[in-house]
Amino acid sequence: MDKFATTVEPMTHPRDFFGRDYADARRRFTEAAKAAGFTPERHLNSKGIGPKGEALSTEVVRIGPKQAEAVIFANSATHGVEGFCGSGVQVGWLANGLQRELPKNVALVLVHAINPYGFAHERRVNEDNVDLNRNFRDHTKPSPHNAAYAEVHPWLIPADWDGPAKKAADAEIARYTAARGERAFQAAVSTGQWEYPDGLFFGGRGPVWSNQLWRRLIREHAVGARRAVQLDFHTGLGAYGDCEVIFGVNKVVPADLARARAWWGKVTCTADGGSLSADVQGTNSGALQEELPGAETTAVALEYGVKPVSDTLGSLRADHWLYARGKVDSPLGREIKTYIRSAFYGETDDWKERIYAKGTEVLRQAIKGLQA
């Protein structure tokens, strides 16, 4: 039975908004929603279970009129382990009553843990080893071939993680980056690939559970709306606590990019190489465009920094190796799990303060932009 404490301690500081793990984050979100007068809608993940065999779910809270002219979606945990960030902001909004700032014609939909498996297991991928933000493509068409990824794939998941195979793979990566640059290596690895199911940034062979749920939520909450906004919370790129607002949709519409920059000021674009992120393919913002063809859509990712990109990619290599060839319940396994958590979750008070402050600023700027 799914139970939560009936007595909720008041949350007054951003540190109180961020969970210790998926279960704690989900509890905080549910309690904050109920304290604010909302009952989250629970969507059970029928494809994956938690590390202790527990059920996993995505919780959704809608605030605002049913027939709102504009709908703002705020998503957490698109990339599982990155969910601590967005969850903390969502909890803080509810605890601090940000919903009271919504105009009468605007609805806010909080999607908590759209990839609950990745959040619960503290992995970036879902239960199918799929990167959810590479999964939103037309799977009826042949999968793209990423030649750059194919070149580096043999070095990413070596036969061992603490022996000669790892050393040899690292030497190959060092030669590659020395010749072409770290940025080229990052792009080769992270743009997205659809040919190596055991590899990094695998986009899948079909729409995964979280993809299908996200599309259904868009249809349920925004069909009929004239305008739709998406704020998708991420971590892993940039300086500690800094936030890059990224326009990284599958199909760039110049008017949408101009609107985003008018609302939020400095907004980078992956398509023109101006972002810390590679120009990734198959992002979930594409679903907003596809499911709402007649609406004005404005979608951005909020990318917060934690560790240098070399550590970020290193932690992902380690995590993929662990689930492909290692043992999670081992000294090395526990060391790797600490590694990936630290690469995507800054657990200091100042980091949490900055994440919450910027997230709140961006929401308020979106509300203001919708009123223009």
Residue, then its C-alpha position, 0 to 999 in steps of 0.5 A: m500500500d502506498k502511504f505517506a506521513t499525515t504530518v508534514e514538517p514545513m519546508t523553509h529552505p531549498r535544502d528541504f526540497f531535494g530528496r535523498d533518493y527517488a523514494d524520498a523525492r517522490r514522498r516530498f513531492t506528494e506531500a507538498a502537493k497534498a499540503a497545497g491542496f492537490t492530489p497527484e495522479r500516479h502512473l505506474n511503470s509497468k516495464g521497470i521495478g526499483p532496486k529493491g523490487e518496488a513499484l515505480s511511478t511518475e506523479v503528475v499534478r495539474i494546476g489551473p483551469k481545464q480549458a486553459e489557453a496556455v499550459i506550462f509543463a515542467n518535467s523532472a528526471t528525463h535522465g533518471v539520476e538528474g531527477f534530484c534537480g527538477s524534483g527539488v524545484q517542483v517541490g519548492w514551487l508547491a511548498n512556496g505557493l508559486q501556483r498562486e502566481l498563475p494567471k487565470n488562463v494559464a495551467l501548470v503541469l508538474v511531471h515528476a520523474i518521467n523516467p522513474y527507473g533511471f531515478a530510482h536506480e540512479r542511472r541516466v537511462n531507462e529500464d531498456n538502457v535507452d536515453l529517453n532524450r534520444n528516443f523521440r524520433d520516427h521509429t518507422k524509418p530506418s535508424p540513423h547511422n552515427a559514424a562518429y559514435a561507431e568509431v569510439h564505441p569499442w573504447l567506451i565499455p571495456a572488458d574490465w574497469d580496473g585492469p589492462a582493458k580499461k587502460a588500453a581504452d583510456a589510451e585510445i580515448a586520449r589519442y582521439t581527444a588529443a587529435r580532435g579535441e574534447r568537444a569532438f569526443q563529447a559530440a561523438v559520444s552524446t549526439g545519439q546512436w541507435e545501433y548499439p543497445d549496450g552502448l551510451f546514449f542509445g535511442g532505442r528501437g521504438p517508443v519506450w514507456s516514458n515516451q508513450l506516457w509523455r505524449r499521452l500527458i501532452r494530449e490530456h493536458a494541452v490539446g485545445a490550448r493555444r500555447a504550450v511551454q516545456l521546462d525540462f530540468h537537466t544536470g551534467l554540463g557547465a560550471y557548478g550550479d550554473c544554468e544554461v537555458i538551451f533551445g534544443v528541439n528536433k525541428v528548429v522554428p526561428a520564431d520559437l527560438a526568437r520567442a525563447r530569447a525574448w522571454w529568457g534572455k540568453v538562450t543557446c541553441t544546439a543546432d548552431g553549436g552555441s550550446l555546451s550540449a551537442d546537437v542531440q537528436g530525438t529530444n522529448s520537446g519534439a513530442l510537444q511539436e508533434e502532439l500539438p501541431g496547431a499550437e505555439t510551442t516554446a520548449v527549453a532545457l535547463e542544464y545545470g552544472v555539477k562536475p567537468v564534462s570529462d567526469t560526467l562522461g567518465s561516470l556514464r562509461a563506468d555506469h554502463w560498464l557496471y550494468a553490462r559486466g560488473k556487479v552493482d552490489s560489490p565494492l567497485g559497484r558501490e564506488i561507481k554508483t557514488y561516482i555517477r550520483s556525484a556527477f549529476y547531483g550537487e548535494t551542497d546547500d549553495w547548489k540547491e539554492r542556485i538550482y531552485a532560484k534559477g528554476t523559479e526565475v525561469l518559471r516566472q519569466a515564462i508566465k510573464g511571456l505568456q501574458a505579452 
